[in-house]
Amino acid sequence: MSQELLAATVTAVRHAGTRMMARYPTEPRLPGLPELLASLRANDAAVVATLRPALTEALPSAGWLDDEHGSGPLASGEWWLIDPVGGNVNAVHGMPDWNIGVSLVRDGRPVLAVIHFPVADEMFTATAGGGAFLNDVRLRVSVKTSLDGALAGTGQAKPGHDPELAERMGSAFAAMTNSALHVRVSVPVTHQLAQVAAGRMDVHWQFDNVRSHAAGVLLVQEAGGVVTDLEGKPWEPADKSYVAAAPGVHAAALEVLAA
């Protein structure tokens, strides 16, 4: 992956973050669901309008997908996968946990990832085989070797869960709470994956994988983490579920979730 393409992607994502910061309300007064949904759509549209021309110019041959809730396999070739505002629901409520996420997928594998946390001014980047970085400093996952000292997390990949999946998430939360030091349930998922890559968290699991998680998964992998399905097989973008963790706690996390 060329450094020129990475640099162009970082520039585009940073510009999108700047545009979102101008829209970011720290004292929201949304009266109801219709107004909230309108704000979500407007935020996404503003970011896509910034990213699409810049990324298309950087790599005209790549396809474009900005459905952050899309799932399943991708066609061959190169694709830009965009999560315009990860944690958009947080942004419209004036909370700081939201990001701009971009990955480039080639023949079904992520090869480039850029996730920007505008409020904290943190830029996470990764390229396949080239490592993961936070503001140009190399990232390493944590060295934890036991869940009893681990910070774990999960969260909703998309709205509209069916009751069975919600019950499964609740059972897994209870099981992990009995094993780990602390368990977070929050969005956006890519925020948690970036924290695992940075060694700030130790485990993230997901029962409702979507393609836009590819950026966070590549960050974890390039920072030395392990990402598998719940049977321990190597992660695939179309997997339904996955566990991303530091090597020292990955097997224990799998055991807890399997039980």
Protein Blocks (a to p, Z undefined) as FASTA:
>chain_A
ZZklmmmmmmmmmmmmmmmmmmmcfbdcbfbfklmmmmmmmmmmmmmmmmmmmmmmmmmm
bccdfbfkbgcjddedjdddddfbghklmmmnopabdcddddddeehiafbdcdddfkno
pacdddehiapaeehiacdddfbfbfklcccddddfbghiafklmmmmmmmmmmmmmmmm
bdcddddfklmmmmmmnomambdcdfbdcfklmmmmmmmmmnopacddfkopacdfklmb
dcdddfklmmmmmmmmmZZ
